[in-house]
Amino acid sequence: MSFAAWLKAHYDEKGPARWLAFFLEVVSALVLFSLMALTCVDVIGRYLFNSPLHGGTELTEIGLAVMVFAAMPVVTWRGGHIVVDLLDRFLGSRVVKVLALLAALVMSSSLYFLALRIFELGERSIRRGVVTEFLAMPSGYVVQYIAIMSWATAFGMITYGVYRILFQNKA
């Protein structure tokens, strides 16, 4: 089985969205693996050699931000959020769709405006030269990455998320 056939069999998305989802999941997986290796090295260094990894906490924090915000657009695009549907049995399907559309609109607009503020904070951090405590890495770029991925999530929710709510039947 070729890689393209494997990708087509395992990803429901069409066209460039399939490759983008795959890329973002690979980024998340590689960062998760790196975090695992980082933690192992830090623990071994701390307990066997009495010398923890310098800046391990900062690298873990940055890695967690990269991993979570790389996966967030894909989860949103696929509608993989946790949903509590206690009232769905009692409400009609039309009311449930209207509530889902309202939720999608609120989530995407909230993410958009939140990302706008986060991006401004990232710009300010870069202008002021804010760096991490131990490794002296500029933190503004990570903050701007979070904002960009939040915009991608908002875009995914308002486009394909709304499409899924309106036009795809749930089994």
DSSP file (Angstrom, degrees, kcal/mol; ACC not computed):
  #  RESIDUE AA STRUCTURE BP1 BP2  ACC     N-H-->O    O-->H-N    N-H-->O    O-->H-N    TCO  KAPPA ALPHA  PHI   PSI    X-CA   Y-CA   Z-CA
    1    1 A M              0   0    0      0, 0.0     2,-0.0     0, 0.0     0, 0.0   0.000 360.0 360.0 360.0 127.8    0.0    0.0    0.0
    2    2 A S     >  -     0   0    0      1,-0.1     4,-2.4     4,-0.0     5,-0.2  -0.287 360.0-111.3 -74.8 164.3    1.4    3.3   -1.0
    3    3 A F  H  > S+     0   0    0      1,-0.2     4,-2.8     2,-0.2     5,-0.2   0.903 118.5  52.4 -63.4 -41.3    1.6    6.3    1.4
    4    4 A A  H  > S+     0   0    0      1,-0.2     4,-2.2     2,-0.2    -1,-0.2   0.888 110.6  48.1 -63.2 -39.0   -1.0    8.2   -0.6
    5    5 A A  H  > S+     0   0    0      2,-0.2     4,-2.0     1,-0.2    -1,-0.2   0.896 112.0  49.6 -67.9 -39.3   -3.4    5.2   -0.4
    6    6 A W  H  X S+     0   0    0     -4,-2.4     4,-1.8     2,-0.2    -2,-0.2   0.926 111.3  49.3 -62.2 -44.6   -2.8    4.9    3.3
    7    7 A L  H  X S+     0   0    0     -4,-2.8     4,-1.4     1,-0.2    -2,-0.2   0.903 111.4  48.8 -62.1 -41.9   -3.5    8.5    3.8
    8    8 A K  H  < S+     0   0    0     -4,-2.2    -1,-0.2     1,-0.2    -2,-0.2   0.856 111.9  49.7 -66.9 -34.8   -6.7    8.4    1.8
    9    9 A A  H  < S+     0   0    0     -4,-2.0    -1,-0.2     1,-0.2    -2,-0.2   0.809 118.4  37.4 -73.4 -29.6   -7.8    5.3    3.8
   10   10 A H  H  < S+     0   0    0     -4,-1.8     2,-0.5    -5,-0.1    -2,-0.2   0.547 110.0  61.4-103.0  -8.2   -7.2    6.8    7.2
   11   11 A Y     <  -     0   0    0     -4,-1.4    -1,-0.1    -5,-0.2     7,-0.1  -0.979  55.2-165.7-125.1 125.4   -8.2   10.5    6.7
   12   12 A D        +     0   0    0     -2,-0.5    -1,-0.1     2,-0.1     6,-0.1   0.688  59.6 104.4 -79.4 -19.5  -11.7   11.5    5.7
   13   13 A E        -     0   0    0      4,-0.1     2,-0.3     5,-0.1    -2,-0.1  -0.151  66.9-128.6 -63.4 159.5  -10.7   15.0    4.7
   14   14 A K    >   -     0   0    0      4,-0.1     3,-1.2     5,-0.0     4,-0.4  -0.837  55.1 -25.5-112.0 148.2  -10.5   15.9    1.0
   15   15 A G  T >> S-     0   0    0     -2,-0.3     3,-1.0     1,-0.2     4,-1.0  -0.183 125.7  -4.7  60.2-137.5   -7.7   17.6   -0.9
   16   16 A P  H 3> S+     0   0    0      0, 0.0     4,-2.5     0, 0.0    -1,-0.2   0.767 126.6  68.1 -64.2 -25.7   -5.2   19.9    0.8
   17   17 A A  H <> S+     0   0    0     -3,-1.2     4,-2.6     1,-0.2     5,-0.2   0.857  96.5  55.1 -62.9 -33.7   -7.2   19.6    4.1
   18   18 A R  H <> S+     0   0    0     -3,-1.0     4,-2.3    -4,-0.4    -1,-0.2   0.933 110.8  43.7 -63.3 -46.1   -6.1   15.9    4.3
   19   19 A W  H  X S+     0   0    0     -4,-1.0     4,-2.7     2,-0.2    -2,-0.2   0.871 113.5  51.3 -69.2 -36.3   -2.4   16.8    4.0
   20   20 A L  H  X S+     0   0    0     -4,-2.5     4,-2.7     2,-0.2     5,-0.2   0.921 110.7  48.2 -65.6 -43.6   -2.8   19.7    6.5
   21   21 A A  H  X S+     0   0    0     -4,-2.6     4,-2.2     2,-0.2    -2,-0.2   0.921 113.3  48.2 -62.0 -43.0   -4.5   17.4    9.0
   22   22 A F  H  X S+     0   0    0     -4,-2.3     4,-2.4    -5,-0.2    -2,-0.2   0.933 112.1  49.1 -62.4 -45.7   -1.8   14.8    8.5
   23   23 A F  H  X S+     0   0    0     -4,-2.7     4,-2.5     1,-0.2    -2,-0.2   0.930 112.1  47.5 -60.4 -46.6    1.0   17.4    8.9
   24   24 A L  H  X S+     0   0    0     -4,-2.7     4,-2.3     1,-0.2    -1,-0.2   0.871 112.5  49.5 -65.7 -35.9   -0.5   18.9   12.1
   25   25 A E  H  X S+     0   0    0     -4,-2.2     4,-2.6    -5,-0.2    -1,-0.2   0.870 110.0  51.1 -69.9 -35.5   -0.9   15.4   13.6
   26   26 A V  H  X S+     0   0    0     -4,-2.4     4,-2.9     2,-0.2     5,-0.2   0.916 109.7  50.4 -65.2 -42.2    2.7   14.5   12.7
   27   27 A V  H  X S+     0   0    0     -4,-2.5     4,-2.4     2,-0.2     5,-0.2   0.944 112.6  46.8 -59.5 -47.5    3.8   17.7   14.4
   28   28 A S  H  X S+     0   0    0     -4,-2.3     4,-2.5     1,-0.2    -2,-0.2   0.912 113.6  48.3 -61.3 -42.9    1.8   16.9   17.5
   29   29 A A  H  X S+     0   0    0     -4,-2.6     4,-2.5     2,-0.2    -2,-0.2   0.914 112.1  48.1 -66.0 -42.5    3.1   13.3   17.5
   30   30 A L  H  X S+     0   0    0     -4,-2.9     4,-2.4     2,-0.2    -1,-0.2   0.898 112.9  48.1 -65.4 -39.6    6.7   14.3   17.1
   31   31 A V  H  X S+     0   0    0     -4,-2.4     4,-2.6    -5,-0.2    -1,-0.2   0.908 111.1  51.1 -67.0 -40.3    6.4   16.9   19.9
   32   32 A L  H  X S+     0   0    0     -4,-2.5     4,-2.0    -5,-0.2    -2,-0.2   0.917 111.4  47.6 -62.0 -42.8    4.8   14.4   22.2
   33   33 A F  H  X S+     0   0    0     -4,-2.5     4,-2.5     2,-0.2    -2,-0.2   0.909 111.6  50.8 -63.6 -41.2    7.6   11.9   21.5
   34   34 A S  H  X S+     0   0    0     -4,-2.4     4,-2.9     1,-0.2    -2,-0.2   0.888 108.6  51.8 -63.4 -39.0   10.1   14.7   22.1
   35   35 A L  H  X S+     0   0    0     -4,-2.6     4,-2.4     2,-0.2    -1,-0.2   0.888 109.5  50.3 -64.3 -38.4    8.4   15.5   25.4
   36   36 A M  H  X S+     0   0    0     -4,-2.0     4,-2.3     2,-0.2    -2,-0.2   0.936 113.5  44.5 -64.2 -46.2    8.6   11.9   26.4
   37   37 A A  H  X S+     0   0    0     -4,-2.5     4,-2.6     2,-0.2     5,-0.2   0.904 112.9  52.1 -64.8 -41.0   12.3   11.7   25.6
   38   38 A L  H  X S+     0   0    0     -4,-2.9     4,-2.5     1,-0.2    -2,-0.2   0.911 110.3  48.1 -60.7 -44.1   12.9   15.0   27.4
   39   39 A T  H  X S+     0   0    0     -4,-2.4     4,-2.7     2,-0.2     5,-0.2   0.904 111.4  50.3 -64.9 -41.7   11.2   13.8   30.5
   40   40 A C  H  X S+     0   0    0     -4,-2.3     4,-2.7     2,-0.2     5,-0.3   0.937 112.7  46.0 -61.9 -46.3   13.1   10.5   30.5
   41   41 A V  H  X S+     0   0    0     -4,-2.6     4,-2.7     1,-0.2     5,-0.2   0.908 113.8  49.7 -62.8 -41.6   16.4   12.4   30.1
   42   42 A D  H  X S+     0   0    0     -4,-2.5     4,-2.3    -5,-0.2    -2,-0.2   0.919 113.4  44.9 -64.2 -44.3   15.5   14.8   32.8
   43   43 A V  H  X S+     0   0    0     -4,-2.7     4,-2.6     2,-0.2     5,-0.4   0.921 115.1  47.2 -67.6 -43.7   14.4   12.1   35.3
   44   44 A I  H  X>S+     0   0    0     -4,-2.7     4,-2.4    -5,-0.2     5,-0.9   0.930 115.1  46.6 -62.8 -44.6   17.5   10.0   34.6
   45   45 A G  H  X5S+     0   0    0     -4,-2.7     6,-3.2    -5,-0.3     4,-0.5   0.881 114.3  48.3 -64.3 -37.5   19.7   13.0   34.9
   46   46 A R  H  <5S+     0   0    0     -4,-2.3     4,-0.3     4,-0.3    -2,-0.2   0.923 123.2  28.2 -70.2 -44.7   18.0   14.1   38.1
   47   47 A Y  H  <5S+     0   0    0     -4,-2.6    -2,-0.2    -5,-0.1    -3,-0.2   0.792 128.9  34.9 -94.4 -29.0   18.1   10.8   40.0
   48   48 A L  H  <5S+     0   0    0     -4,-2.4    -3,-0.2    -5,-0.4    -2,-0.1   0.854 134.0  21.5 -91.5 -38.1   21.1    9.0   38.6
   49   49 A F  S  <<S-     0   0    0     -5,-0.9    -3,-0.2    -4,-0.5    -2,-0.1   0.396  93.8-126.9-112.3   1.2   23.5   11.8   38.0
   50   50 A N  S    S+     0   0    0     -4,-0.3    -4,-0.3    -6,-0.3    -3,-0.1   0.838  80.3 106.6  54.9  35.4   22.0   14.5   40.4
   51   51 A S        -     0   0    0     -6,-3.2    -1,-0.1    -7,-0.1    -4,-0.1  -0.772  57.8-155.7-145.1  94.4   22.0   16.9   37.5
   52   52 A P        -     0   0    0      0, 0.0     2,-0.3     0, 0.0   -10,-0.1  -0.211  38.5 -82.7 -68.5 163.2   18.6   17.7   35.9
   53   53 A L    >   -     0   0    0    -15,-0.1     3,-1.8     1,-0.1     2,-0.3  -0.509  48.0-118.6 -67.5 123.0   18.3   18.9   32.3
   54   54 A H  T 3  S+     0   0    0     -2,-0.3    -1,-0.1     1,-0.3   -12,-0.0  -0.492  96.4   5.3 -66.7 121.5   18.9   22.6   32.2
   55   55 A G  T 3> S+     0   0    0     -2,-0.3     4,-2.4     3,-0.1    -1,-0.3   0.614  85.6 136.8  81.2  12.9   15.7   24.4   30.9
   56   56 A G  H <>  +     0   0    0     -3,-1.8     4,-2.2     1,-0.2     5,-0.2   0.865  69.9  52.9 -60.9 -37.2   13.7   21.2   30.9
   57   57 A T  H  > S+     0   0    0     -4,-0.3     4,-2.4     2,-0.2    -1,-0.2   0.918 110.1  47.5 -65.4 -43.1   10.7   22.9   32.4
   58   58 A E  H  > S+     0   0    0      2,-0.2     4,-2.6     1,-0.2     5,-0.2   0.919 111.9  49.6 -64.3 -43.5   10.7   25.6   29.8
   59   59 A L  H  X S+     0   0    0     -4,-2.4     4,-2.6     1,-0.2    -1,-0.2   0.878 110.9  51.1 -63.7 -36.7   11.1   23.1   26.9
   60   60 A T  H  X S+     0   0    0     -4,-2.2     4,-2.6    -5,-0.2    -2,-0.2   0.922 110.5  48.4 -65.7 -44.1    8.2   21.1   28.4
   61   61 A E  H  X S+     0   0    0     -4,-2.4     4,-1.9     2,-0.2    -2,-0.2   0.927 114.9  44.5 -62.2 -45.1    5.9   24.2   28.6
   62   62 A I  H  X S+     0   0    0     -4,-2.6     4,-2.5     1,-0.2    -2,-0.2   0.914 113.2  51.6 -66.2 -42.3    6.8   25.2   25.0
   63   63 A G  H  X S+     0   0    0     -4,-2.6     4,-2.8    -5,-0.2    -2,-0.2   0.898 108.3  51.1 -61.7 -41.4    6.3   21.6   23.8
   64   64 A L  H  X S+     0   0    0     -4,-2.6     4,-2.7     2,-0.2     5,-0.3   0.911 110.5  49.3 -62.6 -41.7    2.9   21.3   25.4
   65   65 A A  H  X S+     0   0    0     -4,-1.9     4,-2.2     2,-0.2    -2,-0.2   0.927 113.3  46.2 -62.9 -44.3    1.8   24.6   23.8
   66   66 A V  H  X S+     0   0    0     -4,-2.5     4,-1.3     2,-0.2    -2,-0.2   0.925 115.4  46.6 -64.1 -44.0    3.0   23.5   20.3
   67   67 A M  H  X S+     0   0    0     -4,-2.8     4,-1.6    -5,-0.2     3,-0.2   0.948 115.3  43.6 -65.1 -50.1    1.4   20.0   20.7
   68   68 A V  H  X S+     0   0    0     -4,-2.7     4,-1.6     1,-0.2    -2,-0.2   0.928 116.5  45.5 -64.5 -45.8   -2.0   21.2   21.9
   69   69 A F  H  < S+     0   0    0     -4,-2.2    -1,-0.2    -5,-0.3    -2,-0.2   0.667 109.6  55.5 -78.9 -13.8   -2.4   24.1   19.5
   70   70 A A  H  < S+     0   0    0     -4,-1.3     4,-0.5    -3,-0.2    -1,-0.2   0.820 113.4  42.0 -77.8 -32.9   -1.2   21.9   16.5
   71   71 A A  H  X S+     0   0    0     -4,-1.6     4,-2.5    -5,-0.2     5,-0.2   0.749  97.2  78.4 -83.3 -24.2   -3.9   19.4   17.3
   72   72 A M  H  X S+     0   0    0     -4,-1.6     4,-2.3     1,-0.2     5,-0.2   0.880  92.1  48.2 -59.2 -44.7   -6.7   21.9   18.1
   73   73 A P  H  > S+     0   0    0      0, 0.0     4,-2.6     0, 0.0    -1,-0.2   0.890 113.3  49.1 -63.5 -35.6   -7.6   22.8   14.5
   74   74 A V  H  > S+     0   0    0     -4,-0.5     4,-2.1    -3,-0.2    -2,-0.2   0.924 111.7  47.8 -69.3 -43.5   -7.8   19.1   13.5
   75   75 A V  H  X>S+     0   0    0     -4,-2.5     5,-2.9     1,-0.2     4,-0.6   0.916 115.6  45.6 -62.2 -42.8  -10.0   18.2   16.4
   76   76 A T  H ><5S+     0   0    0     -4,-2.3     3,-1.0    -5,-0.2    -2,-0.2   0.917 110.1  53.4 -66.9 -43.3  -12.3   21.2   15.7
   77   77 A W  H 3<5S+     0   0    0     -4,-2.6    -1,-0.2     1,-0.3    -2,-0.2   0.879 113.3  43.8 -59.0 -39.2  -12.4   20.4   12.0
   78   78 A R  H 3<5S-     0   0    0     -4,-2.1    -1,-0.3    -5,-0.2    -2,-0.2   0.524 111.0-119.8 -85.1  -5.6  -13.5   16.9   12.7
   79   79 A G  T <<5 +     0   0    0     -3,-1.0    -3,-0.2    -4,-0.6    -2,-0.1   0.873  61.2 150.1  69.6  36.4  -16.0   17.8   15.4
   80   80 A G      < +     0   0    0     -5,-2.9    -4,-0.1    -6,-0.2    -1,-0.1   0.188  23.9 124.7 -90.3  17.4  -14.1   15.8   17.9
   81   81 A H  S    S-     0   0    0     -6,-0.3     2,-0.4    -5,-0.1    -5,-0.0  -0.325  72.6 -98.7 -72.7 158.3  -15.0   17.9   20.9
   82   82 A I        -     0   0    0     -2,-0.0     2,-0.4     2,-0.0    -1,-0.1  -0.660  44.6-166.2 -74.8 129.4  -16.7   16.5   24.0
   83   83 A V        -     0   0    0     -2,-0.4     2,-0.7    -3,-0.1    -1,-0.0  -0.977  15.8-152.1-124.1 130.2  -20.4   17.2   23.7
   84   84 A V        +     0   0    0     -2,-0.4     3,-0.2     1,-0.1     2,-0.2  -0.901  16.2 179.2 -99.8 115.2  -22.9   16.9   26.5
   85   85 A D        +     0   0    0     -2,-0.7     4,-0.4     1,-0.2     3,-0.3  -0.391  27.2 137.9-115.9  54.2  -26.2   16.1   24.9
   86   86 A L  S    S+     0   0    0      1,-0.2     3,-0.3    -2,-0.2     4,-0.2   0.849  79.4  37.5 -66.7 -34.8  -28.5   15.8   27.9
   87   87 A L  S >> S+     0   0    0     -3,-0.2     4,-1.8     1,-0.2     3,-0.8   0.477  87.5  95.2 -98.5  -2.8  -31.4   17.7   26.3
   88   88 A D  T 34 S+     0   0    0     -3,-0.3    -1,-0.2     1,-0.3    -2,-0.1   0.834  82.5  55.6 -60.7 -32.9  -31.1   16.4   22.8
   89   89 A R  T 34 S+     0   0    0     -4,-0.4    -1,-0.3    -3,-0.3    -2,-0.1   0.846 112.8  41.6 -66.5 -32.5  -33.7   13.7   23.3
   90   90 A F  T <4 S+     0   0    0     -3,-0.8     2,-0.3    -4,-0.2    -2,-0.2   0.716 107.5  67.9 -90.8 -22.2  -36.3   16.3   24.5
   91   91 A L  S  < S-     0   0    0     -4,-1.8     2,-0.0     1,-0.1     0, 0.0  -0.676  89.4-106.9 -96.0 152.4  -35.5   18.9   21.9
   92   92 A G     >  -     0   0    0     -2,-0.3     4,-2.2     1,-0.1     5,-0.2  -0.290  29.5-109.4 -72.6 163.2  -36.3   18.5   18.2
   93   93 A S  H  > S+     0   0    0      1,-0.2     4,-2.1     2,-0.2     5,-0.1   0.834 119.0  55.6 -64.2 -31.6  -33.6   18.0   15.7
   94   94 A R  H  > S+     0   0    0      2,-0.2     4,-2.2     1,-0.2    -1,-0.2   0.915 108.3  47.1 -66.9 -42.4  -34.1   21.5   14.3
   95   95 A V  H  > S+     0   0    0      1,-0.2     4,-2.6     2,-0.2    -2,-0.2   0.898 111.0  52.4 -65.3 -40.1  -33.6   23.1   17.7
   96   96 A V  H  X S+     0   0    0     -4,-2.2     4,-2.3     2,-0.2    -1,-0.2   0.903 110.0  48.6 -63.1 -40.6  -30.5   21.0   18.3
   97   97 A K  H  X S+     0   0    0     -4,-2.1     4,-2.6     2,-0.2    -2,-0.2   0.904 111.1  49.8 -65.6 -40.9  -29.1   22.2   14.9
   98   98 A V  H  X S+     0   0    0     -4,-2.2     4,-2.5     2,-0.2    -2,-0.2   0.922 112.3  47.6 -63.6 -43.4  -29.8   25.8   15.7
   99   99 A L  H  X S+     0   0    0     -4,-2.6     4,-2.4     2,-0.2    -2,-0.2   0.885 111.6  50.8 -64.4 -38.2  -28.1   25.4   19.1
  100  100 A A  H  X S+     0   0    0     -4,-2.3     4,-2.5     2,-0.2    -2,-0.2   0.902 110.9  48.5 -66.0 -41.1  -25.1   23.7   17.4
  101  101 A L  H  X S+     0   0    0     -4,-2.6     4,-2.4     2,-0.2    -2,-0.2   0.910 111.5  49.8 -64.3 -41.6  -24.9   26.6   14.9
  102  102 A L  H  X S+     0   0    0     -4,-2.5     4,-2.6     2,-0.2    -2,-0.2   0.914 111.3  49.1 -62.2 -42.4  -25.1   29.1   17.7
  103  103 A A  H  X S+     0   0    0     -4,-2.4     4,-2.9     2,-0.2     5,-0.2   0.909 110.8  50.2 -63.5 -42.0  -22.4   27.3   19.6
  104  104 A A  H  X S+     0   0    0     -4,-2.5     4,-2.6     2,-0.2     5,-0.2   0.903 112.0  48.0 -62.9 -40.9  -20.2   27.1   16.5
  105  105 A L  H  X S+     0   0    0     -4,-2.4     4,-2.4     2,-0.2     5,-0.3   0.923 113.9  46.1 -65.7 -44.5  -20.6   30.9   15.9
  106  106 A V  H  X S+     0   0    0     -4,-2.6     4,-2.3     2,-0.2     5,-0.2   0.922 115.1  47.4 -64.7 -44.1  -19.8   31.7   19.6
  107  107 A M  H  X S+     0   0    0     -4,-2.9     4,-2.6    -5,-0.2     5,-0.2   0.938 114.5  44.9 -64.4 -46.6  -16.8   29.4   19.6
  108  108 A S  H  X S+     0   0    0     -4,-2.6     4,-2.3    -5,-0.2    -2,-0.2   0.913 115.9  45.5 -68.4 -40.8  -15.3   30.7   16.4
  109  109 A S  H  X S+     0   0    0     -4,-2.4     4,-2.4    -5,-0.2     5,-0.2   0.891 113.5  50.8 -69.3 -36.5  -15.9   34.4   17.2
  110  110 A S  H  X S+     0   0    0     -4,-2.3     4,-2.5    -5,-0.3     5,-0.2   0.933 111.9  47.0 -63.4 -45.2  -14.5   33.9   20.7
  111  111 A L  H  X S+     0   0    0     -4,-2.6     4,-2.7    -5,-0.2    -2,-0.2   0.894 110.9  53.1 -63.3 -39.3  -11.4   32.2   19.3
  112  112 A Y  H  X S+     0   0    0     -4,-2.3     4,-2.0    -5,-0.2    -2,-0.2   0.961 114.2  39.5 -60.9 -51.8  -11.0   34.9   16.7
  113  113 A F  H  X S+     0   0    0     -4,-2.4     4,-1.8     1,-0.2    -1,-0.2   0.853 115.8  51.8 -70.9 -33.5  -11.0   37.8   19.2
  114  114 A L  H  X S+     0   0    0     -4,-2.5     4,-2.5    -5,-0.2    -1,-0.2   0.918 110.3  49.2 -64.5 -43.6   -9.0   35.8   21.8
  115  115 A A  H  X S+     0   0    0     -4,-2.7     4,-2.8    -5,-0.2    -2,-0.2   0.859 106.2  57.5 -64.4 -35.5   -6.4   35.1   19.1
  116  116 A L  H  X S+     0   0    0     -4,-2.0     4,-1.8    -5,-0.2    -1,-0.2   0.938 110.9  42.0 -59.7 -46.5   -6.3   38.8   18.2
  117  117 A R  H  X S+     0   0    0     -4,-1.8     4,-2.2     2,-0.2    -2,-0.2   0.900 113.7  52.3 -67.8 -40.6   -5.4   39.7   21.7
  118  118 A I  H  X S+     0   0    0     -4,-2.5     4,-2.3     1,-0.2    -2,-0.2   0.908 108.4  51.2 -62.6 -41.3   -2.9   36.9   22.1
  119  119 A F  H  X S+     0   0    0     -4,-2.8     4,-2.6     1,-0.2    -1,-0.2   0.906 108.5  51.6 -63.2 -41.0   -1.2   38.0   18.9
  120  120 A E  H  X S+     0   0    0     -4,-1.8     4,-2.4     1,-0.2    -1,-0.2   0.904 109.6  50.0 -61.4 -41.0   -0.9   41.5   20.2
  121  121 A L  H  X S+     0   0    0     -4,-2.2     4,-2.3     2,-0.2    -1,-0.2   0.880 109.7  51.4 -65.3 -37.0    0.6   40.2   23.4
  122  122 A G  H  X S+     0   0    0     -4,-2.3     4,-2.2     2,-0.2    -2,-0.2   0.916 109.5  49.6 -64.3 -43.2    3.1   38.2   21.3
  123  123 A E  H  X S+     0   0    0     -4,-2.6     4,-2.7     1,-0.2    -2,-0.2   0.913 111.2  49.9 -60.3 -42.4    4.0   41.3   19.3
  124  124 A R  H  X S+     0   0    0     -4,-2.4     4,-2.3     1,-0.2    -1,-0.2   0.898 109.3  51.4 -64.2 -39.9    4.5   43.2   22.5
  125  125 A S  H  X>S+     0   0    0     -4,-2.3     5,-2.6     2,-0.2     4,-0.7   0.893 111.5  47.4 -63.6 -39.2    6.7   40.4   24.0
  126  126 A I  H ><5S+     0   0    0     -4,-2.2     3,-0.7     3,-0.2    -2,-0.2   0.926 111.8  50.0 -67.5 -44.6    8.9   40.4   20.8
  127  127 A R  H 3<5S+     0   0    0     -4,-2.7    -2,-0.2     1,-0.2    -1,-0.2   0.891 114.3  44.7 -59.8 -40.0    9.2   44.2   20.9
  128  128 A R  H 3<5S-     0   0    0     -4,-2.3    -1,-0.2    -5,-0.2    -2,-0.2   0.555 111.2-121.1 -84.2  -7.6   10.2   44.2   24.5
  129  129 A G  T <<5 -     0   0    0     -4,-0.7     2,-0.3    -3,-0.7    -3,-0.2   0.847  41.7-178.9  73.5  33.9   12.6   41.3   24.0
  130  130 A V      < +     0   0    0     -5,-2.6     9,-1.6    -6,-0.2    10,-0.6  -0.514   5.5 177.7 -70.5 128.6   10.9   39.0   26.6
  131  131 A V  B     -A  138   0A   0     -2,-0.3     5,-0.0     7,-0.3     2,-0.0  -0.852  34.0 -89.1-128.3 164.0   12.8   35.7   26.8
  132  132 A T     >  -     0   0    0      5,-2.2     4,-0.8    -2,-0.3    -1,-0.1  -0.319  40.1-115.6 -70.9 159.4   12.4   32.6   28.9
  133  133 A E  T  4 S+     0   0    0      2,-0.1    -1,-0.1     1,-0.1    -2,-0.0   0.908 101.5  20.7 -67.9 -46.5   14.2   32.5   32.2
  134  134 A F  T  4 S+     0   0    0      1,-0.1    -1,-0.1   -79,-0.1   -80,-0.0   0.886 132.7  32.3 -94.8 -42.9   16.8   29.7   31.8
  135  135 A L  T  4 S-     0   0    0    -80,-0.1    -2,-0.1     2,-0.1    -1,-0.1   0.538  91.3-134.2 -95.7  -7.4   17.3   29.2   28.0
  136  136 A A     <  +     0   0    0     -4,-0.8    -3,-0.1     1,-0.2    -2,-0.0   0.853  45.9 160.5  55.4  39.0   16.7   32.9   27.0
  137  137 A M        -     0   0    0      1,-0.1    -5,-2.2     2,-0.0     2,-0.3  -0.742  49.9-105.7 -87.6 136.5   14.4   31.9   24.1
  138  138 A P  B     -A  131   0A   0      0, 0.0     4,-0.4     0, 0.0     3,-0.3  -0.458  30.4-164.4 -62.7 124.7   12.1   34.6   22.8
  139  139 A S  S  > S+     0   0    0     -9,-1.6     4,-1.8    -2,-0.3     3,-0.3   0.666  73.6  78.4 -87.5 -16.1    8.7   33.7   24.1
  140  140 A G  H  > S+     0   0    0    -10,-0.6     4,-2.4     1,-0.2    -1,-0.2   0.820  88.2  57.3 -63.2 -31.7    6.7   36.0   21.8
  141  141 A Y  H  > S+     0   0    0     -3,-0.3     4,-2.1     2,-0.2    -1,-0.2   0.880 106.4  48.5 -69.1 -36.6    7.0   33.7   18.8
  142  142 A V  H  > S+     0   0    0     -4,-0.4     4,-2.1    -3,-0.3    -1,-0.2   0.897 111.2  51.3 -67.2 -39.6    5.4   30.8   20.8
  143  143 A V  H  X S+     0   0    0     -4,-1.8     4,-1.8     1,-0.2    -2,-0.2   0.910 110.6  48.1 -64.0 -42.2    2.6   33.2   21.8
  144  144 A Q  H  X S+     0   0    0     -4,-2.4     4,-2.6     2,-0.2    -1,-0.2   0.870 108.0  55.4 -67.0 -35.6    2.1   34.3   18.2
  145  145 A Y  H  X S+     0   0    0     -4,-2.1     4,-2.5     2,-0.2     5,-0.2   0.914 106.3  51.7 -59.5 -42.8    2.0   30.6   17.1
  146  146 A I  H  X S+     0   0    0     -4,-2.1     4,-1.7     1,-0.2    -2,-0.2   0.907 110.6  48.4 -60.5 -41.9   -0.8   30.0   19.7
  147  147 A A  H  X S+     0   0    0     -4,-1.8     4,-2.1     2,-0.2    -2,-0.2   0.919 111.1  49.5 -65.2 -43.6   -2.7   33.0   18.1
  148  148 A I  H  X S+     0   0    0     -4,-2.6     4,-2.2     1,-0.2    -2,-0.2   0.910 112.1  47.4 -63.9 -42.1   -2.2   31.7   14.6
  149  149 A M  H  X S+     0   0    0     -4,-2.5     4,-2.0     2,-0.2    -1,-0.2   0.819 109.3  54.6 -70.7 -28.7   -3.4   28.2   15.5
  150  150 A S  H  X S+     0   0    0     -4,-1.7     4,-2.4    -5,-0.2    -2,-0.2   0.881 108.2  49.4 -68.9 -37.4   -6.4   29.7   17.3
  151  151 A W  H  X S+     0   0    0     -4,-2.1     4,-2.7     2,-0.2    -2,-0.2   0.909 109.8  51.2 -64.8 -41.4   -7.3   31.6   14.1
  152  152 A A  H  X S+     0   0    0     -4,-2.2     4,-2.4     1,-0.2    -2,-0.2   0.891 110.6  49.4 -62.5 -37.9   -7.0   28.3   12.2
  153  153 A T  H  X S+     0   0    0     -4,-2.0     4,-2.3     2,-0.2    -2,-0.2   0.917 110.7  49.0 -66.2 -43.6   -9.3   26.7   14.7
  154  154 A A  H  X S+     0   0    0     -4,-2.4     4,-2.4     2,-0.2    -2,-0.2   0.912 112.2  49.1 -62.2 -42.0  -11.8   29.5   14.4
  155  155 A F  H  X S+     0   0    0     -4,-2.7     4,-1.7     1,-0.2     5,-0.3   0.914 111.1  49.7 -63.6 -42.9  -11.7   29.2   10.6
  156  156 A G  H  <>S+     0   0    0     -4,-2.4     5,-2.2     1,-0.2     4,-0.4   0.875 112.0  48.6 -63.6 -37.4  -12.1   25.4   10.7
  157  157 A M  I  <>S+     0   0    0     -4,-2.3     5,-0.9     1,-0.2    -2,-0.2   0.914 113.0  45.6 -69.3 -42.3  -15.1   25.8   13.0
  158  158 A I  I  <5S+     0   0    0     -4,-2.4    -1,-0.2     3,-0.2    -2,-0.2   0.760 123.9  32.5 -77.2 -22.4  -16.9   28.4   11.0
  159  159 A T  I  X5S+     0   0    0     -4,-1.7     4,-2.0    -5,-0.2    -3,-0.2   0.849 134.2  13.1 -95.0 -81.9  -16.3   26.6    7.7
  160  160 A Y  I  >5S+     0   0    0     -4,-0.4     4,-2.7    -5,-0.3     5,-0.2   0.827 123.9  60.3 -71.2 -31.1  -16.3   22.9    7.9
  161  161 A G  I  ><S+     0   0    0     -5,-2.2     4,-1.8     2,-0.2    -1,-0.2   0.932 109.0  43.3 -60.8 -45.0  -17.7   22.7   11.4
  162  162 A V  H  ><S+     0   0    0     -5,-0.9     4,-2.5    -6,-0.2     5,-0.2   0.889 111.7  55.2 -67.2 -38.9  -20.9   24.5   10.2
  163  163 A Y  H  X>S+     0   0    0     -4,-2.0     4,-2.9     1,-0.2     5,-0.6   0.918 107.5  49.7 -58.2 -43.9  -21.0   22.3    7.1
  164  164 A R  H  X5S+     0   0    0     -4,-2.7     4,-1.1     1,-0.2    -1,-0.2   0.894 111.5  48.9 -62.5 -40.3  -20.9   19.2    9.3
  165  165 A I  H  <5S+     0   0    0     -4,-1.8    -2,-0.2    -5,-0.2    -1,-0.2   0.919 120.5  34.9 -66.3 -43.4  -23.7   20.5   11.5
  166  166 A L  H  <5S+     0   0    0     -4,-2.5    -2,-0.2    -5,-0.1    -3,-0.2   0.893 130.0  22.1 -81.4 -40.5  -26.0   21.5    8.6
  167  167 A F  H  <5S+     0   0    0     -4,-2.9     2,-0.5    -5,-0.2    -3,-0.2   0.581 100.4  79.1-114.5 -11.7  -25.4   18.8    5.9
  168  168 A Q     << -     0   0    0     -4,-1.1     2,-0.3    -5,-0.6    -1,-0.0  -0.879  67.7-138.9-106.0 129.1  -24.0   15.7    7.4
  169  169 A N        -     0   0    0     -2,-0.5     2,-0.3     1,-0.0    -3,-0.1  -0.594  16.7-127.9 -81.9 141.2  -26.3   13.3    9.2
  170  170 A K              0   0    0     -2,-0.3    -1,-0.0     1,-0.1     0, 0.0  -0.699 360.0 360.0 -88.1 141.0  -25.1   11.7   12.4
  171  171 A A              0   0    0     -2,-0.3    -1,-0.1     0, 0.0    -2,-0.0   0.487 360.0 360.0 -77.7 360.0  -25.3    7.9   12.5
